[in-house]
Amino acid sequence: MFTQTLTKRGRRSALLDLLTGPHGVDRFTELVDPTWTRGDARARIVGVRRSTSRSVTLTLAPNRAFTGFRAGQHINLSVEIDGRRRTRPYSPANAEGDGLIELTIGRHDGGLVSTYLFEHARKGMVVGLDSVGGDFTLPTDPAGRMLFVSGGSGITPVMSMLRTLRARRHTGEVAFIHYARSAEEACYRDELAEIARTTPNVTVLHGYTRSAAGSDLVGRFGAEHLAAAGDDWNHVFVCGPPDLADAVRAVYPNAAAESFVPPMFSGESSGGRVTFADSGVEIADDGRPLLDQAEAAGLQPESGCRMGICFSCTRRKTSGAVRNVITGAVSSAEEEDVQLCVSAPVGDVAITL
């Protein structure tokens, strides 16, 4: 009976797609409700909370096309701003598998999407959920003592890990150190205090770089702060600015680390020519990543994070070599996909754009 039901559903779905082609049934159901799509993952904002002066917390109800995430991963969220689709990666802060998505987005100076969401996000707004990715995740079967270190908006993936461990009734020792400029800008401060109060195996410490009081840590991560949390950790996770990740890895070289900060570029020209074949545009390489050079030439390729995370700016390179500005690796293979935001030309390069 169950197999027959699935077969009937499959036939009905195929018939609907045939009758509504070439666009398929999604193009019609989304006129009734933008989240009624089978192929495109989308979510409706069902909660908006501005708990600090520099962040907004959104609760999203995803549609059935969204397949979920693992604690620590990021989701590429898309929103339309001034008629153009913009995509940025954000890490959920909630435990995996609870049906909703909680995103706490820090407002960054000059940040287009973060500023837009901080100022304009509202209940009922529909956003796109393009993909889920990232290897910054909990071990399948975490055992031993675990240390989490975060800075600023980097708290969200490790908060998801902590909440997931609590949902699983994890009994191992856990320490959580979070850094912010001040107590007023520290996300999840009250919840972390409650977790520490009610969960004997969890220790929570806050570090403030501008002001601190009482038992709070002052300044940046170092030996003194680590001593307050303890040592000999079996698993260490750090997410935040690069200098925080570097400081933690100086003590724990094998720590899992992630930073959402755009890389810095040297800007040295290779002396080659860049051809955007589909647009008939050819320019002299100025040393910047291909995305910046394309935009300077008047093109508008789709892009998102601008730091090699979301892959929305990926295009086909048909000839030439490029250098990854993050890793320094040079690739000269023909007919390969490259991320425009982190790929700089090495000599003559042709891109299908």
ABEGO torsion letter per residue (X at the ends): XAAAAAAAAAAAAAAAAAAAOAAEAAAAAAAABAABBAABBBBBBABBBBABAABBBBBBBBBAABAEBBBGBBBBBBBBBGGBBBBBBBBBABBBGAGBBBBBBBBBBGBAAAAAAAAABBBGBBBBBABBBEABBBBABBBEBBBBBBBEAAAAAAAAAAAAAAAAGBABBBBBBBBBABAAABBGAAAAAAAAAABAABBBBBBBAABBBEABBBEBBBAAAAAAAEBGBABBBBBEBAAAAAAAAAABAABBBBBBBBBBBAGBBAGBBBBBAAAGBBBBBAGBBAAAAAAAAGBBBBBBAGAGAAGAABBBBABEBBBBAAAGBBBABBGBBBBAAABBBBEBBBBBX
